[in-house]
Every structure is written in C-alpha cells, then in structure tokens.
Amino acid sequence: MRLSYSAVSTYQTCPLKYKFQYIDKLPTKPSAALSFGSSLHSALEFMYKVKVPTPPSLEDVLQAYRDKWKGEGYTDKAEEKSYFEHGKQVLTNYYNTNTKNFVLPVNTEHMFNIDIKGVNFTGVIDRLDKIDENSYEVIDYKSNRKLPPLAEVEKNLQLTLYHLAVTKIWGFEPEKVSLYFLLPNQKLSTSRSQEQVDNAVVVVLKTAENIDKGLFKPKENPLCPWCDFQEHCPFFKHKFAKVNLPQEKMIDIKKVVDEYGKLKSQEKELKEKITAIAADIKEYCQENNLNRLYAEIYEIVRRETEKVDYDEDMLKEILEEAGILDKLLTIDKKLLKELIQSDIDKKIKKKLQDIAQTTTSYSLYCKKTKKS
C-alpha cells in the first residue's frame, strides 16, 4: 500500500473523505490557499537551489515567484491580486531574515519513498540543513495564517515521519525538526524521541490496516464546512438532494423532519408519536445512506452506537480457563473491553472476540436549521 502524510492525515480526519479522495478519486475544487502555498514554496525552492553559498537577489526571488505563480482557486482577480501582493511581502520578510547568514542546504524538495513495515510511505522534504559537523535539521514550510502553540508542533505527526525518513535515507537522525510558518515569519523547532517515532509507525500501520479492511465511516469534524465531498457524505448530501431525489419525496421528508423537531419539545406527552416518527426517519436514513436530514425549520443527525454482548456462560468458561475470572467478579463490560485491548493471551482474546455479538443502534439529534 502507498501512503503519504497527507493521506494518513486525511484518513485520521475522516475515513470517508480518504475514500472519496484517494480511492474513488472524486474531483476537488481548486483552492486559493493551496495555490498560494505552492507559489511560495516554488519561490523558496528557487532561492535555495543556487550552486554557490551566495543567495540570489530579492528581485530574482520575486521574479521566480511571478513565474511560478498559480492562479487557480481564487474567487476573482481582485482576490488573486491581494494574495499575490501579500506573498511578495511574505517573501521579502523571509528573505531579509534568512539571508544574513545564508548557508546552502544539504537538500531541497527531496522526494522520498521509504518502506514502513510493508507500507510504501512517500513524501517531499522541503529542506534539510546541516547545523554543524554532526547535526541536521528538517524544515517544512507552512503557509498557515496563524502560529500554533509549540506543543502542537512537538506532537506533529508529519515531522515525526520525516524524522524517520531522514534516518532511513541518510543513516543519521536529525537533531531538530522544524515548521517554518511563512506568514508570521517564524520557525518553531522541536526534536523527536524514539518513542514518538515508534508511535508514528503504529499510526501508519493502523491506518493501512483500516484501509485494507475497507473501514471508511464518515467522521464529523471542524473541517466539514470546507470539504469538497459534501454532496456524497451521509452527513451533508441531503442538503443537495433536490438534484438527486424526486421532489415529492424531498417535500415529504422535510415535513417529517420538522414535525419530529416540534414534537421533541413535548416529548413527555407525545413520546409514542415521536418514537413512531423517529422510526420512519431512521428507516429513510438507512435506505438512502444518510446521517443528516435537512428541512425548512429543523435538521436531524443520526448517530450510530455499537453494543457488544456475550453469552455469559461461555464467557465465564473462557475467563475461568484463562485464570482471570477473579478480575471480573461480575461481568463488567467496560472492564471486559479493557481486558480484550490489553496484552492477554492471543488465544483467549480470539475466543472472546469469537463469542462477541455486536448490535448497532441509531439515535437522532435535532436542532433548528440556521436559516430558521
């Protein structure tokens, strides 16, 4: 399997988005932020690819910026011009800060491909600097507007994986791994421990395993409003359903959603009626692969819950055989789950998993739509 940091990050954010983007290869819209960041990267690549330890002039760097400018994704020419002028100032600030003690990097824009226990992991290292005789630094440029807390950089998965890549490619561990935030013109540097590297490897392998298993459940997250795949997502596609569903069905389900929202405020008196309507909504969601429904006044989210049950006699027999029944004087399902996730004997774990019976239920959460 071939993975990159972007692919792993996308899967962690939302497995279904990963499927849409990397497996189904659904089209994405051009992004002003991506075009702007790519243009800045190209100018810095030009700046550091000189053959002598003398930087090119600022004028030459800005000319490279003009030549490599990407104009896709901007709402209009005015927005594009605003970004372009801002980029010139960003590069000027960077140039003035970083050419006083200019040193040629060891490598720039290095495309790599490493093996992580069977996973083909790829990426591009923006810059690798030599700090002194035996010390190196990985630098990745970011065009984010805000400077994150250092604690976030210390946990940054991309830097950890690039630390691993440098170790595998060149045979030495970088002393520092850094993110250079171009807009505030600030570099944040950290280091990585072997424990962090080991944990990052686990993340990559677990991601690959889940992809192999076809686990692509949608995950609502703060980035959903900017997702290119809302029309295909169970949480949002109902909002676009006028194009895809017969109008009479669309009108009916909107009425049902709004009625459900009103009845929820009188739940005690109307519980039986609400339950019946909820069943209709759940059935509609199930048949149409939807997790959110939109109507004129209300919207409803369907959330999935899994419950695991065991045959109690068989469970006690297995636990007694393993000598751990005394740890569970009563069959506590939370403790049992923790036990299965611990380092117990693999045969016992397999027996417990074999007798587990998982049932899935759905709950509805209602709120007023923003336009109401």
N, C-alpha and C positions, 0 to 999 in steps of 0.2 A: 504494500500500500504506500502511496505517495502522499505525504502531508507537509504542510508548511506551518509556520507560526500563525499566519492569518487563518488558515483552515482550522487549526486547533482552537484558536480564539473564537472563531465563528461558531464552531460546534458547542463550545462552552456557553456562549451567549444564548444560542438557540439551535438545537439539533436539526429542527426542520429547516431553518434558514440554510444550514450547511447543505442539506439535501438539495434544496432548490438551486443553490449557487454552484455547488461542486459536482453534483451527480446529474441533476436534471438540466443544469446549465441554462436556467431561465435568464432572459436578458435583464440587465441592470441599467439604470439611468446614469448618464454622465454626472459626475459630482464636482462642484466648484472646489470643494475642499481637497479632493484627490488631485485635481488638475493643478491647483495652486501648489500643493506639497510636492508634486512631481517636478514642477518647474523650478522650485527652489533647490531640490535635490540635484537636478541636472547642472545648475549653475555652480554648485559646490563641488560636484564631480569634476567639472572643468577646472576649477580653482586648484584642486589638489592633484590633478594628473599632469602637472608640469614635470619636466625631466631634471630640473635643477632646483636647489633649495632656495629659490627666489620666487615669491608669489607673482602671478600675473597682476597687471594693473587693475584697479577697481573698474575702470572703463571697460576693460576686456571681460571681466566677470559679468558686468551688467549687460554687455553685448551678447555674451553666451546665454544669459537669462532671456533676452529678447528672442534670440534664435531658437531656443528650446521651449518657448512659451506654449502652453497648452490652453486653448480657448474653449474647451468643452465644459458644459455643465453650468455655466453662468446664466442667470435669468435674462440678462440683456447686456448690451455693450457698456452701459454705464457701470453695472456691477463688475464686469470684467476689467474695465479701466481702473476702478477703485482697488481691486485686488492687485492688479499689475503694479500700480504706483506704490501700494503698501509693500509689495515684495521687493521693490527697489530699495526702499528704506530698510527693510529687514536685512537684506544682503549687505547694504552699506554699513549698518551697525555691526554685523558679523565680521565683515572684512576689517574694520577698524580695530576690533577687539582681538582678532586672531592672526593678524599679520605682523604684529610687533615682534613675536618670537616664532616666526614661521619655520616649521620643520616638515619635511616630506614624510607622509605616512608610509607605513610598511605596505599597505594595500588599500584600495578604494573600490567600492561597488563590487565586492568579490562574491560571485555566485557560488554557492556550495551545495553539496549533495552528500549527506552522511548516512550511515546505517545506525539506527537505534533499535537494536534487538529485532531486526526484521522489518522495521518501518523505514521507508525511504524518506528521510527528512531533508527538505530543501529550504533555501533562503538566500538573502543577499546581505552581506555585512557592509554597511555604508563606509566605515573607515576602521582601520586597525593602526594604532600609533605605537611607536616604541618610546616608552617613558625614559628609561635608562638602559644600561647594558643588559639587564636581565628581566625587565618589566615591560609589559604590554597593556594596552587599553583598547577595549572595543567601544566604538562610538556609533550610536544610531541617531539620526536626525529625526526630530518630530516638529510638525507644523501646527501643533495644538495651540489654541489661543491662551489657555490657562496653564499655569505652572502647578503641577500636582505636588502633594506632600512628599517629602523624601521617603517616607515609609512605604508609599506605593511603588516607588522606583526600586526599593530594596526587595520587593516581592515580585517585581515584573518578570513574567514568565519568558518573554522574548529574550531579555538579556541573559537569563539563566541558560536558555537553549543555545544562544550564540556563544556563551562562555564554553559550553560543551563542544560546539562546532569548532572553535579555535583550538581547543585541546586535541580533538581528533585529527584536524587537518595539519596543524603545525607542530604538535607534540609538546606544547607548553601551555600552562594555564595563565590566562590574562590576570594581571594584578587588579585591574579595575574594569568595570563595565559601566558605561555612561549613556544617558539620554541627553542630547543637546536640543533644548527647546528654542527654536529659531526666533519665534516672535518676541518672547521676552529676553532673548539673547542670554540664556542661562543654561549652563551644563550642570546636571546632577549626577554624581558618581557614587557607585557602591562597589562592593565585592561579592563574591559568591562562595559559599561553603560546599563541601562535597554532599552534605545532606540535602541542600537545595537542589543540586544537580540531580541527585537520585530521585527526589520528589518530582522534578520536572519530567524525568524519563517515565515515571509512573503515569503522569498525566497524559503524555503522548501515547503510551501503550494502551491505557484505558480508553482513550478517545478512539484509537484504531480498532480496539475490540468492539466498542459500541457501534461503530460504523459497520463493521463486518456483520454484526448481529442485526443490522437494519433498525437500530433504535433511533428514531427521528421524531420524538414527541416535540410539539411546539412549546416554547417556554416564553411566557410574557416577561418583558424586561424594559428598562427605561429607553432603549434604542428603538423600540417598536414603531414609534411615530415616523421614523425616518427609513423604515425598511422598504425595499423595493418590491417585496413579495406579499404585501398585504392582501392583494386580490386572491391569493392562493392559500392564505393562512386561515385555519379554523377560527381564530380569534377575531379576524377582521373581514373575511371575504363576504360576509353577509351584507356589509356596508356597500359593497359593489354589486350586489346580486341583481339589481334592476336590469343589468345587461344579460344576465345568465338565466334567470328564473322567469316563468310565466307570471304576468302581472297579477293575476288573481291570487296566486299562491303568495306572492310578496305582500299583498294587502292583507290577506288573512293572517299571516304570521305576525305582522306588525300589530294587528288588533289584539292578538293573543298575548304578545309581549307586554303591551300597555295594560291590558286587563290584569295580567299577573302582577305587574308593579303596583297597581292600585290596591289589589286585594292583599298584598303583603302588609300594608299599613293597618289592615283589620284582621290580622292573622288569627286571633283567638276565635272570633265569631265565624270566620269563613275558612277555617283550616281545611275542611274536607274539600271545598271547592278549589282552593289553592292547590291542594295535592293533585287533584284531577287535572287541572290546567298545567301544573308542572310536569306531569307525566306526558302530556301532549307535546310540551316544549322539548323535553328530553328526547322523546321519540323523533321529533322533527330534526333536532341536532344530530342524533345518531344516524338518521337516514341520509342527511346531507353533509355529514362530516363538518359540523360547525361547533365552535366553542363559544362564540359570542353572537348574539342576535341584536339587531338594531331596529327600533321602531320610531314613531314620531315623538313619543314622550320618554320612553324608557329604553334601556339596553340591559341585556341579561348575559351573564357569563356562566358557562357550565364548567365546573371543575371536577376533576377525576380523583377518586380516592380508592386505594387498593387495601384490602383487608386479607390477612393471611391467617388461616385456621389449620389446626392439626387434629387428627384422630387422637384423643387424649390417651387411650390405652396403648396405642402403638408408640406414641411419643414417650410415655413413661418407660416403656420397654427399652427403647433406644437409649434414653438418657441413663437408665439404670445400668445397661450393658457398658456404657462409657464411663460409669463411675462418677457421674456429675449430677445425678438426680437430686442429691442433697443441696446443690446450689440453687435449686428451684423447688422450695418446699411446696409452693403452689405454682401452677403453670402460669407464670407471668410472661405475657407475650413480648413486652418490651425487653425484659432480661433475656428472653429466648432469642430475640433478634440480635442483641448484642453478642450473645454467645456464638451464634452462627457466623457473625462477622469477625470473630476472634480467631486465634490460631489453634482451634481444636483439630483433632484428628480428621483428615480429609474424608475417610470412610464414613465417620459419624456425621460430618457435615453433609455428605452426599445423601445419606439415609434421611436426614431431617428435611433436606430440600425435596426429596422424592415424595414425602408424605404431605408436604405443604399444599394447601388448597387456597389459591388466591382468587378473591372475588373483587370485582370493580364496581364502584357505585359513583353516581354523579350528583353534585349539589349545584343549585342555581343561586347566583348572587345578583341582586337587582339594584340599579341606581338610575337616576334621571339622566337623560342624554344632555349634552352640553347645550344644544340648541334650544332645549325646552326651558 
